[in-house]
Amino acid sequence: MRKCGVLILSGGIDSTTLCYKFVNEDWVIRPLIFNYGQKHRKEIEYAKRTCLRLSLDYKIIDLSGMKELLSGSALTDLSIDIPEVSETTKKFDTLETTIVPNRNSIFLSIAIGYAVSQDFDNVLFGAHHSDRGVYPDCRSEFIESFQASERLATDNSSLRVIAPFVEMTKGKIVSIGSEMSVPFEETWSCYAGRDIHCGKCSSCIERKKAFSEAGVEDPTIYRS
């Protein structure tokens, strides 16, 4: 019997590589794509393209109204600029403004509810180690605790939150994706969400660094 899972898909390198990984392993995948009022809604189009390439039945969840409740994040609040950084910027210096409060808990809760409705035991999540310093809901401790709570909430001891990249750097994820011929040019990372990647936000800097560490040619066009 084929394994089944709900996958949280953003259109970025990590979740796209995760999607390819489980499709290649012959899982039945049901992606969820979230619109939470992010400035970089362009990522939604890239997530949709991934689903179409892989013939996956996806759903887009509109949570855009939540941005009024989750104020204070540069990713959703029009009054806060996306911080520009450099290769040497320490994350805690400027990047706390890119935290969206409790975002991954919200996404995972919805994904688990969907999984239960589909009689699936697995939710697939692309968190990785490079983000753990800034984003507490990308840490292995959070994932383990959240899984334990949701097993109680659903009365299902078989429920799993699977995050195979949680102890990996983004560079390692690029290496894995390259081996699977993931079309990285069809992924989106930039927080600014303009016509091309800005090259200056923390997500663009991390993207550049990941390709460099992996020794993989970066197909991304950056503004700078």
C-alpha angles and dihedrals in degrees: 000000000000118000117243134207146164110236126203105223124189102168093248129120096267102049092038091054089046090053093051091047095057094040089053088051088056098248122155101243129195108187123206118203117196129213103193097162094273118167089229095061085145086087088071091065091051091050090051090051090054090053092049093049091051095039092239125161102234136180128209112215114206109214094148092124089065093074088080088060097041099053125160099057121116088217094064109014113087091202093062120071121226103254117243115218141177134225089268098047113121108232098229091054095072113352103079086089089066093062113110104204112253092340098148093045089055093047093046093048091054092044091052092049089052091047091052091051089053093046090245122145098198137075116186119212130182102211114144139195096250090069099048095093095063106021114056092191090063094063126107090233090059093048093050092048093045092050091051092051093047092050086059093044093052098032087232117128089184094062112119134189100204116201107164094173097052094106095038131092120237088249090061090050090054089052091052092046092049091055088055092046093242106183097238091181085069094059129087128213108154116115092204091065098206128140094290135012110287094219092214108073119092092255092053092047090050090048092052091047093049094056091046093050092047093048089232122137111254109229093189122119109220128193089221 
